[in-house]
Amino acid sequence: MAEPPRLQIEEGQVKALEEQFREMIQSWLSAQDQCARMVAGFETDMAAVAQRWATACEELNEAIELGLKSLGESFEKGVVLGTLGWTFPMNATIPECKKLLKLSTDIRSADEAFTCYYTEYDGGRLKMLERNLLKSRNLQEWKPCLEEAILDLHDGRRRSCIALLLPLVEGVTAINFSAPQIQKKPERDRFFRDKLAVVEPGSVSEFVWRSYKGFVEVLFQQIDFGRPLSRPPVLNRHYLLHGRGIAEGNLSDCLRLLQALHTIIALTEPE
């Protein structure tokens, strides 16, 4: 029987194969080393990023604490804000709040400060306020009236806007806070006493509640019609409801009612 043909490999071919194999091994080792360096570099970069992030968070916390401390120093003035006809602006930043409080020294200056706040930058803050109100879960029942009020505001029908918003503020307050007689002082006193009893003294929550209390006291203040009558200095439900006068139809009254609605939903809707 004939022998099968043998595979003939020349010595040069063997050396060439060995060289190719060595090159493959070297390439693999080089790639492995490169991957190790990349992983080490990535870990170093991530550690640096984590350190920078931790430092930034610490600085941010310090800034927030300083800002809240500074805001707390304006607490008593913030309480007075309600008596000037304005609730706490829930969309405002701490610097914006401080500026508004600083500018609001009386009713007129408060109206000017808040009107400027909502109309500057092409009315961007007012647009954001309107969007927040329209998407609020607690205002869906009143959304058609709210939409009409906003339309009236932008069309210049400010008295119509006020006529729609004024009962809205009362109704939303009464229903969302289960305070059906909020327009009566004994009910208001009891309501705010209970609310303020459960908030932390000196907190931002107390700040907001007290500004809202001052606003409600002014808005729902009873007027003695048996005495010589003059127009209340701030928008007043009793005066308008009983036809002792008409709303002035100014922009600030529309804005104060929209902002009050936003304060109400911020106090009733969880974040």
C-alpha positions in Angstrom: 0.0 0.0 0.0 1.3 3.4 -1.0 2.1 5.8 1.9 -0.1 9.0 2.1 1.7 12.1 1.0 3.5 13.9 3.8 3.0 17.6 4.6 6.2 19.3 3.6 7.0 22.4 5.6 10.1 24.3 4.9 12.2 25.6 7.7 11.6 29.1 6.4 7.9 28.6 6.6 8.1 27.5 10.3 10.1 30.6 11.2 7.6 32.8 9.4 4.7 31.1 11.3 6.6 31.5 14.6 7.1 35.2 13.8 3.5 35.8 13.0 2.5 34.0 16.2 4.9 36.2 18.3 3.4 39.3 16.6 -0.1 38.1 17.5 0.9 37.6 21.1 2.6 40.9 21.3 -0.4 42.7 19.8 -2.6 41.0 22.3 -0.4 41.9 25.2 -0.2 45.5 24.0 -4.0 45.7 23.7 -4.3 44.2 27.2 -1.9 46.8 28.6 -3.8 49.6 26.8 -7.1 48.5 28.2 -5.6 48.3 31.7 -4.3 51.9 31.3 -7.7 53.1 30.0 -9.5 51.5 33.0 -7.1 53.0 35.4 -7.5 56.4 33.7 -11.3 56.0 33.8 -11.2 55.2 37.5 -9.0 58.2 38.1 -11.3 60.5 36.1 -14.4 59.1 37.9 -12.7 59.7 41.3 -11.9 63.3 40.2 -15.5 63.8 39.0 -16.9 62.4 42.2 -14.7 64.7 44.2 -15.7 67.8 42.2 -19.3 66.8 42.5 -19.0 66.4 46.3 -17.3 69.8 46.6 -20.0 71.4 44.4 -22.8 69.9 46.5 -21.1 71.2 49.7 -20.8 74.7 48.2 -24.4 74.5 47.1 -25.7 73.5 50.5 -23.7 76.3 52.1 -25.2 78.8 49.6 -28.7 77.5 50.3 -28.2 77.7 54.1 -26.9 81.2 53.8 -29.8 82.2 51.5 -32.4 80.7 53.8 -30.7 82.4 56.8 -30.8 85.7 54.9 -34.4 85.1 53.9 -35.3 84.3 57.5 -33.9 87.7 58.5 -36.6 89.2 56.3 -39.3 87.0 58.0 -41.2 89.7 59.8 -41.3 91.8 56.7 -42.6 88.8 54.7 -45.5 88.6 57.2 -46.3 92.2 56.4 -46.4 91.3 52.7 -49.9 89.9 53.1 -51.2 93.1 54.6 -49.9 94.9 51.6 -52.1 92.7 49.4 -49.6 90.0 48.2 -49.0 86.4 49.1 -45.6 84.8 48.9 -44.5 84.3 45.3 -44.0 80.6 45.0 -42.0 80.6 41.8 -39.5 83.3 42.9 -35.9 82.5 43.7 -34.4 83.5 47.1 -32.7 86.6 45.5 -36.0 87.6 43.8 -37.9 87.2 47.1 -35.4 89.4 48.9 -35.6 92.0 46.2 -39.4 92.0 46.3 -39.5 92.3 50.1 -37.0 95.1 50.0 -39.0 97.1 47.5 -42.3 96.5 49.1 -42.4 99.2 51.8 -46.1 100.1 51.4 -49.1 99.2 49.3 -48.1 101.3 46.3 -44.5 100.2 46.2 -45.5 96.5 46.6 -47.9 96.8 43.7 -45.2 98.4 41.6 -42.6 95.8 42.6 -44.8 92.8 41.8 -46.2 94.2 38.6 -42.7 94.8 37.4 -41.7 91.3 38.5 -44.4 89.7 36.4 -44.2 91.9 33.3 -40.5 92.2 32.8 -38.6 89.8 30.5 -41.6 89.9 28.1 -43.9 88.6 30.8 -42.1 85.3 31.2 -42.8 84.9 34.9 -46.5 85.6 34.3 -46.7 83.0 31.5 -45.1 80.5 33.8 -47.5 81.3 36.6 -50.5 80.8 34.2 -49.1 77.5 33.0 -48.7 76.3 36.6 -52.3 77.3 37.5 -53.8 75.7 34.4 -52.2 72.3 35.0 -52.9 72.2 38.7 -54.9 69.2 39.8 -56.7 71.3 42.5 -57.9 73.9 40.0 -59.4 71.6 37.3 -62.9 72.2 38.5 -62.5 75.9 38.0 -60.3 75.6 34.8 -62.9 77.1 32.4 -63.3 80.2 34.6 -59.5 80.4 35.0 -59.0 80.2 31.2 -61.5 83.0 30.7 -59.9 85.2 33.4 -56.5 84.8 31.7 -57.9 85.6 28.3 -59.6 88.7 29.8 -56.3 89.8 31.3 -54.4 89.5 28.1 -57.2 91.2 26.1 -57.2 94.2 28.6 -60.6 93.4 30.2 -59.2 93.6 33.7 -62.4 94.2 35.6 -63.8 91.0 34.0 -60.6 89.2 35.0 -61.0 90.4 38.6 -64.7 89.5 38.7 -63.8 85.9 37.7 -60.8 85.5 39.9 -62.2 87.0 43.2 -64.8 84.3 43.8 -62.3 81.7 42.5 -59.8 82.6 45.3 -62.6 82.3 47.9 -64.0 79.0 46.5 -60.6 77.3 46.1 -59.6 78.4 49.6 -62.9 77.1 51.1 -62.9 73.8 49.3 -59.2 72.9 49.3 -58.8 73.8 53.0 -62.3 72.7 54.1 -63.0 76.2 55.4 -66.5 77.0 53.9 -66.9 80.2 56.0 -63.4 81.6 55.4 -64.9 85.0 54.7 -66.0 85.2 58.3 -63.4 86.3 60.8 -64.1 83.7 63.6 -63.6 81.0 60.9 -60.4 82.6 59.6 -59.0 82.9 63.1 -59.7 79.3 63.9 -58.4 78.1 60.5 -55.1 80.0 60.7 -54.5 79.1 64.3 -54.8 75.4 63.5 -52.5 75.7 60.5 -49.8 77.7 62.2 -49.8 75.4 65.2 -48.4 72.5 63.1 -45.7 74.4 61.1 -42.1 74.8 62.4 -41.6 78.2 63.9 -39.3 80.4 61.7 -39.6 78.0 58.7 -40.3 79.0 55.2 -43.7 77.3 55.6 -44.6 79.6 58.4 -43.4 82.5 56.3 -45.8 81.5 53.4 -48.7 80.8 55.7 -48.4 84.1 57.5 -48.2 86.1 54.3 -51.3 84.2 53.1 -53.1 85.0 56.4 -52.3 88.7 56.0 -53.6 88.6 52.4 -56.9 86.9 53.4 -57.5 89.2 56.3 -57.2 92.2 54.0 -59.2 90.6 51.1 -62.1 89.5 53.4 -62.1 92.4 55.8 -65.7 93.4 56.8 -66.6 97.0 56.1 -69.1 98.9 58.2 -71.5 100.3 55.6 -73.3 102.4 58.3 -70.3 104.7 58.4 -69.0 107.2 55.8 -67.5 105.0 53.2 -64.2 105.3 51.3 -62.6 102.9 48.9 -60.4 100.3 50.7 -56.7 100.8 49.9 -56.4 97.1 48.8 -58.7 94.9 46.8 -61.6 94.0 49.1 -64.3 91.3 48.6 -66.9 92.8 50.9 -66.7 96.2 49.2 -67.1 94.8 45.7 -69.6 92.0 46.4 -72.1 94.4 47.9 -71.8 96.9 45.1 -70.3 99.8 47.1 -67.9 100.4 44.3 -66.3 98.7 41.3 -62.9 97.2 40.8 -60.3 99.7 39.7 -59.4 97.4 36.9 -55.6 97.7 37.4 -53.1 95.0 36.4 -51.8 94.6 40.0 -55.2 93.4 41.2 -55.3 90.7 38.5 -51.8 89.6 39.3 -52.3 89.5 43.1 -55.3 87.1 42.6 -53.4 84.8 40.2 -50.5 84.7 42.6 -52.8 84.0 45.6 -54.3 81.0 43.7 -50.8 79.7 43.1 -49.9 80.1 46.8 -53.1 78.2 47.7 -52.3 75.2 45.5 -48.7 75.2 46.7 -49.9 74.9 50.2 -52.4 72.1 49.4 -50.6 70.0 46.7 -47.7 67.8 47.7 -44.4 68.5 45.8 
